[in-house]
Amino acid sequence: MNRILTIVGLILTLIYVVGILLILDGRLNQLFTMPLNEVGDFFAGIFGPVAFLWLILGFLQQGKELQQSTKALELQATELNNSVEQQRELVEVTRSQVEAEREALNIERERQSKAAKPNFIFHGVGGSHSAGKSKFFTTIKNTGSTSTHVAITSNVVMDSLHPSEVPAWETNRDIRLEFKFEDGGAPEEAIFKLNYTDAFGNVGCSEYKVVKKQDDGRHPSFNIVPIYS
């Protein structure tokens, strides 16, 4: 567009100059006899339209350049908005991926933490009775991970509880637990607590309720059920 305006300006200027020369044909010698101020007015009058023409063409050219610059700025603004939107979408995708990875990590940690704990299973309660006193026994099996520093306690006073400590309780190992209540009596219920250190070195506790289910006056029997927190 700028080149076209320049060509148009040159053509119009050339036509104008040719026209002036044709008009002044045979009268150019008069310029040499005219006063200087009149010569100045003459040239100002002749070249004034040419200057005005190029002024108009310059405005048109600047307007076109300004329009092109505006379009370029609008295009840059559109590209910037698109870039911002893409970055926002990328951030959302990244955030979703991070949340998914965090959730997966938490699930894996929970699984590993659970896998590192022991799982104590009680297999019934038997007993022996003599001289009016009863001694009870049960078998406990660890079906979970190996645990250490296992301490077995009860919330009721007992004449005996053996073993009360197990230094290391391996997986699938059975331990026979023997216990006798004070004075040979049997409460309606009691609590066994097994405090331990799991495979990760974390301290934990498993609780079991001992519930009397039958008592004919001489030989009570019990159920042992886990207490879930």
Secondary structure, DSSP 8 states (H G I E B T S, - for coil): -HHHHHHHHHHHHHHHHHHHHHHTTTTGGGGGTS-HHHHHHHHHHHHHHHHHHHHHHHHHHHHHHHHHHHHHHHHHHHHHHHHHHHHHHHHHHHHHHHHHHHHHHHHHHHHHHHHTS--EEEEEEEEEEETTEEEEEEEEEE-SS-EEEEEEEESS-EEEEE-SEEEEE-TT-EEEEEEEEGGG---SEEEEEEEEE-TTS-EEEEEEEEEEEE--SS--EEEEEEE--
